[in-house]
Amino acid sequence: MDYRVRRRAVQARLAPPGRYLSLTGGEEGLLVTLEDEVTRIGRGLGANLRLDDERVSRRHAIIEWRAGRARLLDDRSSNGTYVNGRQVVEAELHDGDVIHIGPVAFRYLELRAEHPQGEKGTSAAGPRASESPVAPFGDRLAAARGRAHGAARRRGSRALARKP
């Protein structure tokens, strides 16, 4: 991600309710806010969420928010856009969906305020482990949402230490 996106990112533990993309790789704990009705993802300078990788098309994908629903649209990318491992041209996004754009994997998150009655669903505290829709990323999601403090922070620091 370029510096503009990193500057907009918030730490998971400080994130207010809203819609986010969470990195599932080395930068655990960073959430990119999806504030606009239309978010363009790609390598080009016109993208709202710019990814610096040759495997990402200049205009790769679009996330749009309409009528209370999030949709992901492939923007005629060369390498395709994937949601939960399936290549898509258009897909409705749900809390916890994993999006692959080139080599980058994001998790779509909808953070809601805490419900005093303990209702099911994602809250600012994060989903329960039994509700994780994609098992391989479950630990990373918990770390990104601030639930797995100790081990996740150690993993995150080692990943950050390896970067030049």
C-alpha positions in Angstrom: 0.0 0.0 0.0 1.2 3.5 -0.6 1.7 6.2 2.0 -1.7 7.8 1.5 -3.5 4.6 2.4 -1.2 3.9 5.4 -1.8 7.4 6.6 -5.6 6.8 6.5 -5.3 3.4 8.3 -6.3 3.1 11.9 -5.3 0.6 14.6 -7.9 -2.0 15.1 -8.2 -1.4 18.8 -8.9 2.3 18.2 -11.3 1.8 15.3 -14.8 3.3 15.7 -17.8 1.4 14.3 -17.7 1.4 10.5 -16.7 -0.5 7.3 -13.0 -1.5 6.9 -10.5 -3.5 5.0 -8.1 -5.3 7.3 -4.7 -6.5 6.0 -4.3 -10.2 6.6 -0.6 -10.3 6.2 2.4 -8.6 8.0 0.7 -5.4 9.0 -1.7 -6.9 11.5 -3.8 -4.4 13.4 -4.2 -1.9 10.6 -7.7 -1.2 9.2 -8.3 0.9 6.1 -11.5 2.9 6.5 -14.1 2.6 3.6 -15.7 6.0 4.0 -16.8 6.8 0.5 -19.7 5.3 -1.4 -17.2 4.1 -4.1 -13.7 3.0 -3.3 -11.4 2.3 -6.3 -8.6 -0.2 -5.8 -5.7 -0.5 -8.1 -2.1 0.4 -9.0 -3.0 3.6 -10.9 -2.8 7.1 -9.4 -6.5 7.5 -9.5 -7.2 4.7 -7.1 -8.4 5.5 -3.6 -6.7 2.4 -2.3 -3.4 2.1 -4.2 -1.4 -1.1 -4.2 2.2 -0.9 -5.5 2.5 -4.3 -7.2 2.8 -5.2 -10.9 0.3 -8.0 -10.5 -2.4 -5.5 -9.6 -4.1 -3.7 -12.5 -4.2 0.0 -12.7 -7.9 -0.2 -12.3 -8.4 -3.5 -10.5 -11.6 -3.5 -8.4 -14.3 -1.2 -7.0 -16.1 -1.5 -3.6 -19.4 0.3 -3.7 -21.8 0.9 -0.8 -25.4 1.2 -1.9 -28.7 0.6 -0.1 -26.9 -0.6 3.0 -24.9 -3.3 1.2 -21.3 -3.5 0.1 -20.5 -4.9 -3.4 -17.1 -5.7 -4.9 -16.8 -5.3 -8.7 -13.9 -6.5 -10.8 -12.8 -3.5 -12.9 -11.7 -5.6 -15.9 -8.5 -6.6 -14.1 -5.8 -8.7 -15.8 -5.4 -11.2 -12.9 -8.9 -11.3 -11.5 -10.4 -10.5 -8.2 -11.2 -13.2 -5.6 -13.6 -13.4 -2.7 -13.2 -16.3 -0.3 -11.1 -18.1 -2.9 -13.5 -17.7 -5.8 -12.9 -15.5 -8.8 -15.7 -13.0 -9.1 -16.9 -10.3 -11.5 -19.3 -9.0 -8.9 -20.0 -10.1 -5.3 -21.9 -8.9 -2.3 -19.5 -8.5 0.6 -20.3 -9.8 4.1 -18.5 -9.3 7.3 -15.4 -11.5 7.3 -15.1 -12.1 3.6 -11.5 -12.4 2.4 -10.6 -10.4 -0.8 -7.5 -11.2 -2.9 -6.3 -8.5 -5.3 -3.1 -9.7 -6.8 -0.8 -10.9 -4.0 -2.6 -8.8 -1.4 -5.3 -10.3 0.9 -7.8 -8.1 2.8 -10.6 -9.0 5.1 -13.8 -7.0 4.8 -15.0 -6.0 8.2 -18.1 -4.2 9.5 -17.5 -3.1 13.1 -20.6 -2.4 15.1 -21.0 -0.9 18.6 -21.2 -3.4 21.4 -24.6 -4.9 22.1 -25.4 -5.0 25.8 -27.5 -8.2 25.4 -24.6 -10.1 23.8 -26.2 -10.5 20.4 -24.4 -12.5 17.8 -22.5 -10.6 15.1 -19.4 -8.6 14.8 -18.9 -5.9 17.4 -16.0 -3.6 18.2 -14.6 -6.5 20.3 -14.6 -8.8 17.3 -16.4 -12.0 16.3 -16.3 -15.1 18.4 -13.8 -17.7 17.3 -16.7 -20.1 16.4 -18.1 -17.5 14.0 -14.9 -17.0 11.9 -16.0 -17.8 8.3 -12.5 -18.5 7.1 -10.4 -20.6 9.5 -6.9 -19.9 8.2 -7.2 -16.2 8.8 -9.1 -16.6 12.1 -6.0 -15.9 14.3 -5.0 -12.9 12.2 -8.5 -11.5 12.4 -8.5 -11.8 16.2 -5.2 -10.1 16.3 -6.3 -7.3 14.0 -9.4 -6.8 16.2 -7.4 -6.7 19.4 -8.5 -10.0 21.0 -5.3 -12.0 20.8 -2.9 -9.6 22.5 0.3 -11.4 23.5 1.1 -14.0 20.8 -0.3 -11.8 18.0 1.9 -8.8 19.0 5.0 -11.0 19.1 4.2 -12.4 15.6 3.5 -8.9 14.3 6.7 -7.5 15.7 8.8 -10.3 14.1 7.0 -9.7 10.8 7.7 -5.9 11.0 11.3 -6.5 12.0 12.0 -8.5 8.8 11.0 -5.6 6.6 13.9 -3.5 5.3 
